[in-house]
C-alpha cells in the first residue's frame, strides 16, 4: 500500500506542559500551531511530499474515479429559476469552469417559468455574477452572501480569497456592473438590505471568530461612519442576521447551543432600534419567522423536540405565544417558512426530514398535512422559495438512490409537479439496493443506519464496506445521492451512514444523549454499527473503512483508539482530534461557545477527566491501527491544521505496522474548512481520498457487469 523506503517527516519535540486539576500533560508538538512560522510551513510541505510519495501508486485509480464521477455529472447545467419580485433568479454551470454563474431574467405573470435546456439562454437574461471571472487569478475563492436590493437594481456580495471565512463586501449596480461601494472589509456571514436600498446590515467577528456585532452601513460613506446596531458580549452567544420572508424586517438571532434571543428591526426605518421578541432565558431555545402582522415561534418551552406557536408581531413575547403545532414523541420541529396563504414546517419524523403544510385563511390556520415521501429512505426538504406571495411550495426529494428532484407542490391539493431532476448519465438505479437497519447499541438504544449496495452484493461476509459518521451539534447526516459513491458501490463496497447519538436524526433528545458527559455514546454507537456490519455478514472483518470530518474527525480518532482492529483504513477530514487542548483555551476561535457542547474543562475537573479519556491526541496507544489519511487546510479557522499535524506525529511514534498501514497528512496550503473552492479541484480531492480507501480494501476494480 505504501512506499516504505521513504521515511516520514519527524517534527522536532519541544515539550509544553499543560497542567489542570492536578493532571500534568506534556505536549511535544504544540509548537506546530504557528502557521506563519517558516519551520512549520516547511514541515507541512514535507508531509505533503511524503503523502505524495506514499500514494504515487494511487494516481491511476484516482484518475479513474475522478473520470467516473465527472461522467455522472451534468457539468453544463441550470438550476430551477425561482421568482423574487419582478425577476426569475437561477444559476448556471458550464463544462470546464470551476464556479457558478448567477443570473436572472424578467418575470412575466402571463408566461410560465422559463425552463430551457442548460446550454440555452433565457430571454432577457442578465448575468449578475460570473464567479469564474471573480476567482480568476486566485488560488482560493469563496462567495459568501449574494443579495439583491428590494428595488432589484443593486447587488451586494461578500467574498473570501483566503479561506478564513472573513469576507470583503462589494455593492454593484446591476445594469452597469459598476462597483458603487467597496468600503467594508473582513465581515462575517449575513447581509440584509434596507427597503430603501441605502443601508446594508452586516456582522463582524471578534478574535475568537465569533459573530459578535451587527453593523449598519450607509452606502457611499466610509466604514468609519458605520453604526453599531448590536454587540453581544456574552462569549457563549453568536449573532445571525437575515431578512424576513416578506422583506419587512431585519431578524437577529443571538444564539448559544442551548439558549436564543431574537430581535426585529423595521427595514422601512433602518436607523431605528431593534426590538427583542423574548428576552433570553437559560435553556429557552427559540427561532422566529415574521408572518405579516404575526410572528411564528419555534420553541422548546413546552417540549424537548419543540413546538410551533404564533403571536401578534406588536406583542411577540412568550406570554402571548399561542399553540399552533406540536408533534408526536420523537418528532422534532425545526423551522417554519411563511407565505401569504400557507405555512411550511420543516420537521423530523422517524429519523428523516419531512415537511408539513398548514393553510392560512383570514387569520386562521388549517390542519397540518404531510408532504408525501417516495420511499423508506426518502427525505423531503423545503426548497428555494424566495417569493412570499407564491401559491406553490418548492420541495426537494432525495434518497441514497434517488438523485434530487425539485417539485412545485400545491399546498391545497398536495399535487406535485416535477420541475427538474438531477441528471446522472449512465446511472441505472435498479442495479442498487437501499435500506435502513436498526442497530441495538450496547446500552439498548436503537441506532438507525442507512445502507446502500450493489444488487449483486450479498451478506455472505466477503464484501468490503465503508461507514460514515458525524454525531455532534444536533447535525443530521441524512440520506443523499452521490455520484462519487457510485464508484464505490460499483466496486462492491457496502456503504453505510451511522446516525449516531450527538446528531439530530432522532430529535433533540438524540443530540442530548451524545454531548457533554454523554459524549462517548457517539463513539460507542459508531463502533456498534461497525460491528453490526460485520456480524450481519454485510462486510468482511478485515475489509471495513471509515470516514468522518471536523467533529466527525474526532469521532474517527476516538473509535480507532478504542477499536483499531475494526478498520482497515480511515479518512479523517479537518479532524477535531486535539479537542481538549482547544477547549481549554478560551482565546482560540469558537472555544467558549463550544463549552455547551463539550463542557468546560477549565472549571470542571469531571469534564476535564472525561474529555481527556476520549480525545484522540491524548489516547493513542501501541496497537495495530488502520491506515490513516488526515486531510486539513492551512487557513481553516474552525479546526486548526495543528490538530491533525500533531495527531499524525503521535500516531507515527506509537502505532505498529506502518509499512502496510501508513499514517499520512495532506494539507491544502490555500483553502479553508471546506477544502478547495473550485468544483473540479474539490472533485479531484474527493477522488484521491476515495482511492486511498478503495486501495486499502483491495476494491480497485469494478464488479463484473456493474
Secondary structure by P-SEA (a helix, b strand, c coil): cccccccccccbbbbbbbbcccbbbbbccccccccccaaaaaaaaaaaaaaaaaaccaaaaaaaaaaaaaaaccccccccccccccbbbbbbbcccccbbbbbbbbbbcccccccccccccccccccccccccccccccbbbbcbbbbcccccbbbbbbbcccccbbbbbbbccccccccccccccccbbbbbccccccccbbbbcccccccbbbbbcccccccccccccccccccbbbbbbbccccccbbbbbcccccbbbbbbccccccbbbbbcccccccccbbbbbcccbbbbbcccccccbbbbbccccccccccccccccccccccccbbbbcccbbbbbbccccbbbbbbbbbcccccccccccccccccbbbbbcccccccccbbbbbbbcccccbbbbbccccccbbbbccccccccccccccccbbbbbbcccbbbbbbbbbbcccccccccccbbbbbbbcccccccbbbbaaaaaaaaaccbbbbccccccccccaaaaaaccccccaaaaaaaaaaaaaaaaaccccccccccccccaaaaaaaaaaaaccccccbbbbcccccaaaaaaaccccccccccccccccccccaaaaaaaaacccccccccccccbbbbbbbcccccccaaaaaaaaaaaaacccccccbbbbbbbcccccccccccaaaaaaaaaaaaaaaaaaaccccccccc
